[in-house]
Amino acid sequence: MTIGKLTKVKLRDVWPHEALDFTRWLTENIDVLNDATGLQMSNALRERPAGSFNVDIVAEDENGDVVVIENQLEASNHDHLGKLLTYLTAFEAKTAVWIVANPRIEHVNAIAWLNQSLPAALYLLKVEAVRIGDSAPAPLLTQIVGPNEESRKTRHIKEEIKEEFDDRKSVRKRFWVGLLQVANQRTQLHASRSPNGDSWLAAGGGRAGISFTYSIRQHDVQVEVYIDRGAEREEENERILDAFLRHKDDIETKVGAPLEWQRLDTRRGCRVRLVSDKGGYRDADLWPELFEWMASHMVKLEAAFRPLINRLDRDLGDAAT
């Protein structure tokens, strides 16, 4: 048996011009790229416009999603990496393939990092031309880096987390819209506040560091007076809470329920709150009832605490003496 010797051929001897020769050949032989990547691409078209640029090849994968392909018959460089990412976003592609003659380590690392960070799959391939004996030259495409199973899992997890996070913010914002429509008919305390995706909505209490706050979780809601005088005046938080505590019985009588008086040792602030576990922002069928409960108890909370906030300097002075 005679075994031939594999020798390399200069790329420019096989494809003298990158666009006219290599890109045209690859478009007509996309199956070679499929073998190297494991993708199932078809309908390859070359020199497609992307704004004021032209991507070398645009194809479709087996799901009909766009794949952009950038060719470079030389060492990888920043310019082509930038083009690859530009085309990826311009076509809203799910996959990008970068074919180079010499993949620099900086760009190998960059593609590996992008596979961990972007909601897309990126491949970096090395192209060579070889022959055995006097045979016709043949392409040799070697995958240098691509999306591995772990990066795919990580990307999917990130996408799921983002979708869940966006969903939470959207639901919470709708909750606040409904609550404010009810609450603003009872009190103007939060009238200047705009609905957002946060889990809390606060209004100033008439003294720096004291706020009247609505808070929501998935299955409970609360109204509270929150005390946080800032990092440089942290010791004042407990002094203010103690001043309020001297009127505990009167406050709870006005609110009509026992309150939780919390020093929050693991946090900077203190708070006085009333919680309802009858439902939260995930219990949409209970929203009207929750709106009424929160609005009515915020009115009572403000009525009980506002006079004490207004006379707080005197109460703190009396405590010091």
Secondary structure by P-SEA (a helix, b strand, c coil): cbbbbbbbcccccccccccccaaaaaaacaaaaaaaccccccccccccccccccccccccccccbbbbbbbbcccccaaaaaaaaaaaaaacccbbbbbbccccaaaaaaaaaaaacccbbbbbbbbbbbbcccccbbbbbbbcccccaaaaaaaaaaaaaaaaaaaaaaaaaaaaaaaaaaaaaccccccccccccccbbbbbccccccccccccccccccccbbbbcccccccaaaaaaaaaaaaaaaaaaaacbbbbbccccccccccccccccccccccccaaaaaaaaaaaaaaaaaaacaaaaaaaaaaaaaaac
